[in-house]
Amino acid sequence: MRAFQVQKAVIKKVDQITVIMSSPIEQQLDYDYFRLRMGNKEIPILHVKQTSSNEVTLQLMGSIEFGKDYTLYMKDGESVFVEVGEVVRTKAFDDMFYYELNDLGANYSKAGTTFKVWAPTATEVRLVIFTNWQEEKGIEIPMVRKQKGVWKLTLPGDQDGLFYLYKVCVNKNWQEAVDPYAKALAVNGLKGVVIDLEKTNPPDWPIQLLFHNRDETIIYEAHIRDFTIATTSGVDKKGKYAGWLEEGTTGVNETVTGLDYLKQLGVTHVELLPINDFGSVDELKLDSYNWGYDPTHYFAPEGSYSTDPANPFLRVKEVKQLISTLHKFNLRVILDVVYNHVYIWETSDFEKIVPGYYFRYHSDGQISNGTGVGNDIASERKMVQKFIVDCVSYWVEEYKVDGFRFDLMGILDVETMDKIVKHLYRLNPSIVLLGEGWNLPTAFPFEKRAVLEQAKTLEKVSFFNDRFRDRLKGSSFNHQEKGFINGNAEVTDSTREILAGTTGLFQPQDQLFLHPLQSINYIECHDNHTLWDKLTLSNGEDPEEYRYRMHRLGTSMVLTAQGIPFLHAGQEFFRTKHGVENSYNSPDSINALNWERKDRFKDNVEYVKGLIALRRKHPAFRLNSMELVKAHMKPFPTPPHVIGYMLDHLEAIDEWDRIAVIHNGSWSTIEVRLPYDGEWQVVVDDNSADLIPLYSEKDRQVKIAPISTKVLFQT
């Protein structure tokens, strides 16, 4: 009697089955020991090879026919069901089932709705329809398997508002899943909804915007709820999409808030933290809070920001109204998108529909976790790549968004990002694409990841420049470390380099980018401490007045450097989260924009508005190539802990002939000798920033106040 027993049989390659025994194999197993059947049909086995002490591989004469159940029989009468395994992660499988058409999901028309779902390993798929979102048991209708593993069903008649799920059988296991391509959702994303999108369009939709040059971009990052939720916001629909539409809102001392404030500030793009459906918030609870970096559904908006989460049409309409309103005032919209992971991979619709396909695995079969939240999306697989490209394209075409910020973009692969770039630039030549190019330990070759080190292969993608952030204020992770603005004179030379767009102009060994517009210049964002809170930690023993000056100096360097400036909402009025470093699920008392601070620090708000206006008016601050930076940006001698440079020979590109920019990180008033004689007009000093000259300097020898920026020009 044999000592082993068959534990399981798994399809690991399209033409191979691996048989795993419960104990070591002690006898030779020939091909005639096994019989493979698909129903009553016997499938020829070419040969049998023992690959380890308790495994054998059955080589088939042809490829497995997926979508069918297979049973493996042994000579002694034992049998085992053949499971679909890691074959789904092979190139052969990808090639076999890549589906090119852009019609997955529920395709609505008044005459009928056609449902299509990609489920190549399923042996049966059913559409389940419901009359309302609360209904638990629906009507099941079998779908038909078509080419490339796509299952299809058409329901005649007007199905607008129909709730639906897919019921999928893989490896004899039935799972109910929401359509990954669902364009509308029930409460908490529990069901998909068929939607007539025409009904959700606002009046005068869409508003056509003029072509936008990438170098003109000034980004303002905000969270839907944070922006209006404070009691002092003066907004009626607090914390909602609709709150962003309200005009004429004011807070304490009649300070302008909300939409009117955005219009006055002068930024070009509002970057919204994730607004697609995410899993950590109960949409029916008013006090639920999260940043939203835990996606569950990618094509439909989050319901907790809607005035009625139970109305699947309203959230779509409200997002379009928000975008339309911002467009009306020439404010463009960037969406923060999270294609690097899902909320809970084991219960995700991806995993329910095609188990094992959508996520990255190590060679030992363990799921990759470079994101640190349990899973990494396998963007390199063809249908994952297609999903991402389809999704961003949908937001551009249906919602008219103007750009995307890719969370943990370093998890994604270069090829996918390149396809996104090519596709979106065809749809919208003004598109702005940026992402986090952090190198994280995902199970994918480093040289193929969309990380900072590969920036030169993604010329039309901008990267968050952590060097810029850390040179200015010190490490975000070492709270005591200081940068140029808060006391560290040793980083002066490397800070000069990042002000030139980190293009290698002053320090060739530090070049990151092909041109300055690849550099997202920032000193704070939603992640980590706000700049004010960081300065409280690193310089808490210094006079508070000095910390205000450090903060102002840092923001002025962001807005005068070559590259694309990025501001965190409230940065301009010294936003604090009361020392909370990671406020992703903190209450409103921590995260809400404090409009009282906007009133209290209105002088600094005006200063930042002046810097924004200066940048928008003068192309010299936003040179779009390495060649232009080399031609026009010239450093001149300064005392220690001071950076001075000319933007020179500007006659062909700016109405000013030359501009002098001086950043004094020292605690002393310093004197600098400018490179040219003649009268200089001052537009920025330690107190003010304006397009209209504040005063003039008659002499080349000028004084710079401690911890401040000075900008002067000649014509």
Stockholm file with secondary structure:
# STOCKHOLM 1.0

chainA/1-715         MRAFQVQKAVIKKVDQITVIMSSPIEQQLDYDYFRLRMGNKEIPILHVKQTSSNEVTLQLMGSIEFGKDYTLYMKDGESVFVEVGEVVRTKAFDDMFYYELNDLGANYSKAGTTFKVWAPTATEVRLVIFTNWQEEKGIEIPMVRKQKGVWKLTLPGDQDGLFYLYKVCVNKNWQEAVDPYAKALAVNGLKGVVIDLEKTNPPDWPIQLLFHNRDETIIYEAHIRDFTIATTSGVDKKGKYAGWLEEGTTGVNETVTGLDYLKQLGVTHVELLPINDFGSVDELKLDSYNWGYDPTHYFAPEGSYSTDPANPFLRVKEVKQLISTLHKFNLRVILDVVYNHVYIWETSDFEKIVPGYYFRYHSDGQISNGTGVGNDIASERKMVQKFIVDCVSYWVEEYKVDGFRFDLMGILDVETMDKIVKHLYRLNPSIVLLGEGWNLPTAFPFEKRAVLEQAKTLEKVSFFNDRFRDRLKGSSFNHQEKGFINGNAEVTDSTREILAGTTGLFQPQDQLFLHPLQSINYIECHDNHTLWDKLTLSNGEDPEEYRYRMHRLGTSMVLTAQGIPFLHAGQEFFRTKHGVENSYNSPDSINALNWERKDRFKDNVEYVKGLIALRRKHPAFRLNSMELVKAHMKPFPTPPHVIGYMLDHLEAIDEWDRIAVIHNGSWSTIEVRLPYDGEWQVVVDDNSADLIPLYSEKDRQVKIAPISTKVLFQT
#=GR chainA/1-715 SS CCSCCEEEEEEEETTEEEEEESSCCCSCCCGGGEEEEETTEEECEEEEEEEETTEEEEEESSCCCTTSCCEEEETTSCEEEEEECGGGGSHHHHHHHCCCCSCCEEEEETTEEEEEEECTTCSEEEEEEESSTTCSSCEEEECEECGGGEEEEEEESCCTTCEEEEEEEETTEEEEECCTTCSSBCGGGCSEECCCGGGGCCTTCSCCCCCCCGGGCCEEEECHHHHHCSTTSCCSSTTSGGGGGCCSCBCGGGCBCHHHHHHHHCCSEEEESCCBCBSSSCTTCTTCCCCCCSBSCSSSBCSTTSSCTTCHHHHHHHHHHHHHHHHHTTCEEEEEECCSCCSCGGGSHHHHHSTTTSBCBCTTSCBCCTTSSSCCBCTTSHHHHHHHHHHHHHHHHHHCCCEEEETTGGGSBHHHHHHHHHHHHHHCTTCEEEECCCCCCCSSCGGGBCCGGGGGGCTTCEEECHHHHHHHHCCSSSTTCCCGGGTCGGGHHHHHHHHTTSSSSSCGGGCCCSSGGGEEECSCCSSSCCHHHHHHHHSTTSCHHHHHHHHHHHHHHHHHSSSEEEEETTGGGTCCCTTCSCCTTCCHHHHSCCHHHHHHTHHHHHHHHHHHHHHHHCGGGSCCSHHHHHHHEEECCCCTTEEEEEECCCTTTCSSSEEEEEEECSSSCEEEECSSCSCEEEEECSSCBCSSCCEEECSSEEEECSSEEEEEEEC
#=GC SS_cons         CCSCCEEEEEEEETTEEEEEESSCCCSCCCGGGEEEEETTEEECEEEEEEEETTEEEEEESSCCCTTSCCEEEETTSCEEEEEECGGGGSHHHHHHHCCCCSCCEEEEETTEEEEEEECTTCSEEEEEEESSTTCSSCEEEECEECGGGEEEEEEESCCTTCEEEEEEEETTEEEEECCTTCSSBCGGGCSEECCCGGGGCCTTCSCCCCCCCGGGCCEEEECHHHHHCSTTSCCSSTTSGGGGGCCSCBCGGGCBCHHHHHHHHCCSEEEESCCBCBSSSCTTCTTCCCCCCSBSCSSSBCSTTSSCTTCHHHHHHHHHHHHHHHHHTTCEEEEEECCSCCSCGGGSHHHHHSTTTSBCBCTTSCBCCTTSSSCCBCTTSHHHHHHHHHHHHHHHHHHCCCEEEETTGGGSBHHHHHHHHHHHHHHCTTCEEEECCCCCCCSSCGGGBCCGGGGGGCTTCEEECHHHHHHHHCCSSSTTCCCGGGTCGGGHHHHHHHHTTSSSSSCGGGCCCSSGGGEEECSCCSSSCCHHHHHHHHSTTSCHHHHHHHHHHHHHHHHHSSSEEEEETTGGGTCCCTTCSCCTTCCHHHHSCCHHHHHHTHHHHHHHHHHHHHHHHCGGGSCCSHHHHHHHEEECCCCTTEEEEEECCCTTTCSSSEEEEEEECSSSCEEEECSSCSCEEEEECSSCBCSSCCEEECSSEEEECSSEEEEEEEC
//
